[in-house]
């Protein structure tokens, strides 16, 4: 089991990676939800229920991944 501090650090690294690669990811996984672990996509699906099932089938602990939703690649997002 991963410590809370290591999980936080890992999530932060994955979030930075996600933000740096968001356009590439939006082009490939538009309108999907992705699970990220160690700077890579470990699962993707159109809804969270299916994504969680995929992670379970792969033996990936859902509490140890960063889950993000991707808008269509041609959509502008204002934060």
SVG drawing of the C-alpha trace seen along z (x, -y; Angstrom):
<svg xmlns="http://www.w3.org/2000/svg" viewBox="-21 -31 27 39">
<polyline fill="none" stroke="black" stroke-width="0.4" points="0.0,0.0 1.2,-3.5 1.6,-6.1 -0.6,-9.1 2.4,-11.4 3.7,-9.3 0.2,-9.1 -0.1,-12.9 3.3,-13.4 2.5,-10.9 -0.9,-12.6 0.9,-15.9 3.4,-14.6 0.6,-13.0 -1.4,-16.2 1.6,-18.2 2.1,-15.6 -1.7,-15.8 -1.6,-19.6 1.6,-19.5 0.1,-17.0 -3.6,-18.0 -3.9,-18.9 -2.4,-15.6 -4.6,-13.7 -7.7,-15.7 -7.0,-14.8 -6.7,-11.1 -9.3,-10.7 -11.8,-13.5 -15.0,-13.3 -13.6,-10.5 -12.5,-10.0 -8.9,-8.8 -7.1,-7.3 -3.5,-8.3 -0.7,-6.6 3.0,-7.2 2.6,-9.7 0.7,-7.3 -2.9,-6.5 -3.9,-3.2 -7.5,-3.3 -10.1,-5.3 -13.9,-5.2 -16.9,-7.3 -18.2,-7.1 -16.8,-6.6 -18.6,-3.3 -17.0,-1.6 -13.6,-3.2 -13.7,-1.8 -14.6,1.7 -11.6,1.5 -9.3,0.5 -10.5,3.4 -10.0,5.9 -6.5,4.6 -5.8,4.9 -5.2,1.2 -6.2,-0.3 -8.6,-3.2 -7.4,-5.1 -3.9,-5.2 -4.7,-6.9 -5.6,-10.4 -8.9,-10.5 -9.5,-13.4 -12.2,-14.2 -11.3,-15.4 -13.4,-17.8 -13.7,-17.6 -10.4,-18.7 -12.2,-21.6 -13.8,-23.0 -12.3,-26.0 -12.1,-25.6 -12.1,-28.8 -11.1,-28.3"/>
</svg>
